[in-house]
Each structure stands twice: as C-alpha cells, then as structure tokens.
C-alpha cells in the first residue's frame, strides 16, 4: 500500500495567484469573499511571496494605502517548495522542522501545481495517521494469513479450509439458509 503524497491533498483551492505588480486593492474583493485564502505572488513562472488578509490589515493599521501599494511591497517571502510526489510523512516532517510563510507544490519539472494550506496540513496529518494504521493492520493480517497457510501446508489442509475455518465439516442436519438469489 503506497503512502499518500502531497499532491493527493486538495492543493488547488484556498489560494489565488497574482502578478507581483498587482495592486493590493485589486485583491481585496476576493479576500473579502474568502478571507482564509492566500494570495500567492508570481514573478515569471516562480512564486516569490505570499500575502494574506491578515497581512493587509496589519499594513493598513500602519497607514498603508491599499489603492497605491503593490503586493510585492508587503508580501512575505519565506516560501517552501515541495514536489507533489513527496510522501506525506516526509513533507510533514519537513514542515515541522521549518517555519515558512507558505508551502508551494510543484511537479517534477518545477512547474506550479498548488498551495499546501494549513487546512491541508491538518487533513494530511489525519490522512497519514489513517494510512499508517491501515498499513499496520494489513501487515499484521498478511503475517497471520502467511502463518496459517504455512501451518495448513504442513498439516495437509487446503486454502478453502483456511478461508472457511478449520472446523468446518459437512453436516446434513444443518438447516438451509434462504437466499434472495435463485441460481436455478
């Protein structure tokens, strides 16, 4: 069972991408509708920064005129880039060790795929925990079945006995269980 990757998360939502010379006032309408969104600032093909509604409010409290200032003047620039094929365990481990302003997801060519949000982080931890639990149970089941198969092979039993149980004997006195499906 393969471990989920960063790209398996919902990385195509919770953000908008704007050019570095975009005025802050032009993104405010979108942030008013979606205040939890991140505004990823792009220059060429690269994401160079991030701005949130909280950043804008903090700058406005300091006297920022949102109609004149461009996003590249107020953006935060500590961007962590993860490839989409990075496993969740490796990605979450990196995130726990580093403090970044934003996490951008790219493909193997380095092209932008999406934004890994706080919500994605929470969902990823739950998904990874479920994956690890399921993998552990599957490994234990495989081991138990392998042990049973080895015991049956040694005792001369067959796979059908293993699947149905060891003590199944034909009993003509057993009542027939009615079925919804007729095979006639």
C-alpha positions in Angstrom: 0.0 0.0 0.0 1.6 3.2 -1.2 1.7 6.2 1.2 -0.3 9.3 0.1 1.7 12.2 -1.4 1.5 16.0 -1.1 -0.3 16.1 -4.5 -3.0 13.8 -3.1 -4.2 16.7 -0.9 -6.6 19.4 -2.2 -3.8 21.8 -3.2 -5.8 23.5 -6.0 -8.0 25.6 -3.6 -7.6 28.2 -0.9 -5.4 30.5 -2.9 -5.2 32.9 -5.8 -2.2 33.7 -7.8 -1.4 37.3 -8.9 1.4 39.0 -10.6 4.0 40.8 -8.4 2.9 44.3 -9.6 -0.8 43.8 -8.7 -2.3 46.5 -6.5 -3.4 45.4 -3.1 -6.8 47.0 -3.7 -7.5 44.6 -6.6 -7.2 41.5 -4.5 -9.3 42.8 -1.6 -12.6 41.9 -3.2 -11.5 38.2 -3.5 -10.2 38.2 0.1 -13.4 39.7 1.3 -15.3 36.7 -0.1 -12.6 34.2 1.0 -10.7 35.7 4.0 -8.7 32.5 4.6 -7.2 32.4 1.1 -3.6 33.0 0.5 -2.5 35.3 -2.3 0.5 33.8 -4.0 2.7 36.4 -5.7 4.1 35.3 -9.0 7.0 36.7 -11.0 7.6 34.9 -14.3 7.0 31.2 -13.6 8.0 31.4 -9.9 6.0 32.0 -6.8 8.1 34.6 -4.9 5.8 35.6 -2.0 2.5 35.3 -0.2 0.0 37.8 1.2 -3.0 37.2 3.4 -5.9 39.3 4.5 -4.2 39.5 7.9 -1.0 40.9 6.3 -3.1 43.6 4.5 -5.0 44.6 7.7 -1.7 44.8 9.6 -0.2 47.1 7.0 -3.3 49.2 6.8 -3.2 49.7 10.5 0.3 51.0 9.9 -1.0 53.5 7.4 -0.8 51.5 4.1 -2.9 53.0 1.2 -4.2 49.8 -0.5 -5.1 51.7 -3.7 -1.5 52.6 -4.4 0.7 49.8 -2.9 1.5 46.7 -4.9 1.5 43.2 -3.4 5.3 42.7 -3.8 5.9 45.6 -1.3 4.0 43.8 1.5 4.5 40.1 0.7 6.3 37.6 2.9 9.0 35.8 1.1 9.9 32.6 3.0 8.4 30.1 0.6 9.0 26.4 1.0 8.7 24.4 -2.2 7.7 20.7 -2.1 7.4 18.4 -5.1 3.9 16.9 -5.5 5.3 13.4 -5.4 6.8 13.9 -1.9 5.3 11.4 0.6 3.1 12.9 3.3 5.4 11.6 6.1 8.4 13.3 4.5 6.6 16.5 3.7 5.0 16.8 7.2 8.4 16.1 8.7 10.0 18.9 6.7 7.1 21.3 7.7 7.5 20.5 11.4 11.2 21.4 11.2 10.9 24.6 9.1 8.8 27.6 9.6 7.7 29.0 6.3 5.3 31.7 5.2 3.8 29.4 2.6 4.2 26.0 1.1 4.1 25.8 -2.7 3.7 22.4 -4.5 5.4 21.8 -7.9 5.7 19.0 -10.3 8.9 17.2 -11.3 9.7 20.0 -13.8 9.3 22.7 -11.1 6.0 24.0 -12.5 3.4 25.3 -10.0 0.8 22.7 -9.0 -0.8 24.3 -6.0 -0.7 25.6 -2.5 -0.4 23.5 0.7 -2.6 25.3 3.2 -3.0 25.0 7.0 -6.2 23.1 6.3 -4.3 20.7 4.0 -1.7 20.2 6.8 -4.4 19.2 9.3 -6.1 16.9 6.7 -2.7 15.4 5.8 -1.9 14.5 9.4 -5.2 12.7 9.7 -4.8 11.0 6.3 -1.2 9.9 7.2 -2.3 8.6 10.5 -5.1 6.6 8.9 -2.7 5.3 6.2 -0.2 4.1 8.8 -2.9 2.4 10.9 -4.3 0.6 7.8 -0.8 -0.4 6.7 0.0 -1.8 10.1 -3.2 -3.8 10.2 -2.7 -5.0 6.7 0.9 -6.1 7.5 -0.4 -8.0 10.6 -3.1 -9.7 8.6 -0.7 -10.7 5.9 1.6 -12.2 8.5 -1.3 -14.0 10.2 -2.5 -15.5 6.9 1.0 -16.5 5.9 1.5 -18.3 9.2 -1.9 -20.0 8.8 -1.0 -21.1 5.3 2.3 -22.5 6.4 0.5 -24.4 9.2 -2.1 -25.7 6.8 0.6 -26.8 4.3 2.3 -28.7 7.0 -0.9 -30.3 8.1 -2.1 -31.1 4.6 -5.1 -28.7 4.7 -6.1 -26.6 1.7 -6.8 -22.9 1.1 -10.5 -23.4 1.2 -10.3 -24.8 4.8 -8.2 -21.8 5.7 -10.7 -19.3 4.4 -13.7 -21.1 5.7 -12.3 -22.0 9.1 -10.6 -25.1 10.4 -13.5 -26.9 12.0 -16.0 -26.9 9.1 -17.4 -30.3 8.5 -20.3 -31.2 6.2 -23.4 -31.5 8.3 -26.6 -32.7 6.6 -28.7 -31.8 9.6 -27.9 -28.1 9.3 -30.9 -26.1 8.1 -30.7 -24.4 4.7 -30.4 -20.6 4.8 -32.9 -19.0 2.4 -31.3 -16.8 -0.3 -32.7 -13.8 -2.2 -30.9 -15.1 -5.3 -32.1 -18.1 -7.1 -29.5 -20.0 -9.1 -32.0 -22.2 -11.0 
